[in-house]
Amino acid sequence: MFIWDFVTWFFGFFVTFSCLILFFVVFVDVFRDETLEGWAKALWVVFLVLVPFLSTVIYLIVRRKSMAMRQARGEEVVHDDFDFTRP
């Protein structure tokens, strides 16, 4: 029984850790979004705090395209900042 207790604990830890990371990614993306006004951001934050799992899933469904565009734009800026050629 010991191995199954370990596997169950490890799976639970993995799911919890994944949900926490996803929650923080969505939380940061709410503040990075330039199209949302102040009250909309406040409502998303309140919704994220009160019902974290449900609101994270809803945010990912509703705002997935704009979230992906912001992520791609952020990576583009990082690549533009670094010049890999030597003088």
Secondary structure, DSSP 8 states (H G I E B T S, - for coil): -HHHHHHHHHHHHHHHHHHHHHHHHHHHHHHH-SSS-HHHHHHHHHHHHHSHHHHHHHHHHHSHHHHHHHHHHHHHHHHHH------
